[in-house]
Amino acid sequence: QHLLHAPFRIANACPCNIYCTLGQAKVKRIGDESSSCSATALLRVLDGAGGVWEVPPEASADIYPLRPDKENQVSWDIGEGQRRKVNCKSGADRLLVRRRGN
């Protein structure tokens, strides 16, 4: 157990926005987009902050922080040079990717 006495400061050493809060964070859903790819391929989503999220078939990933490009798009690929972009709503900073078969 640790005791905190005022004044104190909480600092974020991570180079991205803080997504942890004291209490519950509220997520506002701002839209849905869909796209398709091979049902058996490994999907890789580029988060715009330097990260690559791999999403295998029949899986999901909650991607944040998300940084769409200046056209409000996020890139993804399935290898072999097949990169595509999907549109994001203005203000999007989180993406839930769900893969369903066939």
C-alpha positions as CSV (number, residue, x, y, z in Angstrom):
1,Q,0.0,0.0,0.0
2,H,1.3,3.5,-0.9
3,L,0.1,6.8,0.5
4,L,0.0,9.9,-1.7
5,H,0.2,13.3,-0.1
6,A,-0.6,16.5,-1.9
7,P,0.9,18.1,-3.8
8,F,1.8,15.3,-6.2
9,R,2.3,15.0,-9.9
10,I,1.4,12.1,-12.3
11,A,3.7,12.0,-15.3
12,N,3.4,10.0,-18.5
13,A,6.7,8.6,-19.7
14,C,5.0,7.0,-22.7
15,P,5.3,8.9,-26.0
16,C,1.6,8.5,-26.7
17,N,-1.6,9.9,-25.2
18,I,-2.7,8.7,-21.8
19,Y,-5.4,6.1,-22.1
20,C,-5.4,5.0,-18.5
21,T,-7.4,7.1,-16.2
22,L,-8.2,7.2,-12.5
23,G,-11.7,5.7,-12.7
24,Q,-13.5,4.5,-15.8
25,A,-12.8,5.9,-19.2
26,K,-15.7,6.5,-21.5
27,V,-15.4,5.5,-25.1
28,K,-17.6,7.3,-27.7
29,R,-18.5,5.3,-30.8
30,I,-18.3,7.6,-33.8
31,G,-18.9,5.2,-36.7
32,D,-18.4,2.0,-38.5
33,E,-16.4,1.2,-41.6
34,S,-16.0,-2.1,-43.3
35,S,-13.6,-3.7,-45.8
36,S,-12.6,-7.2,-46.8
37,C,-9.5,-9.3,-47.3
38,S,-8.6,-13.0,-47.8
39,A,-10.2,-15.1,-45.1
40,T,-6.9,-17.0,-44.4
41,A,-4.4,-14.1,-44.5
42,L,-2.8,-12.4,-41.5
43,L,-4.1,-8.8,-41.4
44,R,-1.6,-6.1,-40.3
45,V,-3.1,-2.7,-39.3
46,L,-0.7,0.3,-39.1
47,D,-1.8,2.5,-36.3
48,G,-0.1,5.7,-37.6
49,A,2.0,6.0,-34.4
50,G,4.6,3.5,-35.6
51,G,2.9,0.3,-34.4
52,V,1.8,-2.6,-36.5
53,W,-1.1,-4.7,-35.1
54,E,-1.4,-8.3,-36.4
55,V,-4.9,-9.7,-36.5
56,P,-5.3,-13.4,-37.5
57,P,-8.4,-14.8,-39.0
58,E,-11.4,-15.1,-36.6
59,A,-9.8,-12.7,-34.1
60,S,-10.1,-9.1,-33.1
61,A,-7.9,-6.2,-31.9
62,D,-8.6,-3.0,-30.0
63,I,-6.1,-0.5,-31.5
64,Y,-5.2,2.6,-29.6
65,P,-3.8,5.2,-29.8
66,L,-4.8,5.4,-33.4
67,R,-3.4,8.2,-35.6
68,P,-5.1,8.4,-39.0
69,D,-3.2,10.2,-41.7
70,K,-4.1,13.7,-43.0
71,E,-6.8,12.2,-45.2
72,N,-8.4,10.6,-42.1
73,Q,-7.4,7.1,-43.3
74,V,-5.7,4.1,-41.7
75,S,-3.6,1.6,-43.7
76,W,-3.7,-2.1,-43.5
77,D,-2.2,-4.9,-45.5
78,I,-2.3,-8.7,-46.0
79,G,1.2,-9.0,-47.3
80,E,2.4,-9.3,-50.8
81,G,2.2,-5.6,-51.4
82,Q,-1.6,-5.5,-51.0
83,R,-1.9,-2.4,-48.8
84,R,-5.3,-0.7,-48.6
85,K,-6.7,2.2,-46.7
86,V,-9.9,2.6,-44.8
87,N,-11.6,5.9,-43.9
88,C,-12.0,7.0,-40.3
89,K,-14.4,9.5,-38.9
90,S,-12.9,12.8,-37.9
91,G,-11.6,12.6,-34.3
92,A,-11.1,8.8,-34.3
93,D,-8.3,7.7,-32.0
94,R,-9.3,4.1,-31.4
95,L,-10.2,1.3,-33.8
96,L,-11.8,-2.0,-33.0
97,V,-10.9,-4.6,-35.7
98,R,-13.1,-7.7,-36.0
99,R,-12.4,-10.5,-38.5
100,R,-15.1,-12.8,-39.5
101,G,-14.6,-15.7,-41.8
102,N,-15.9,-16.2,-45.4
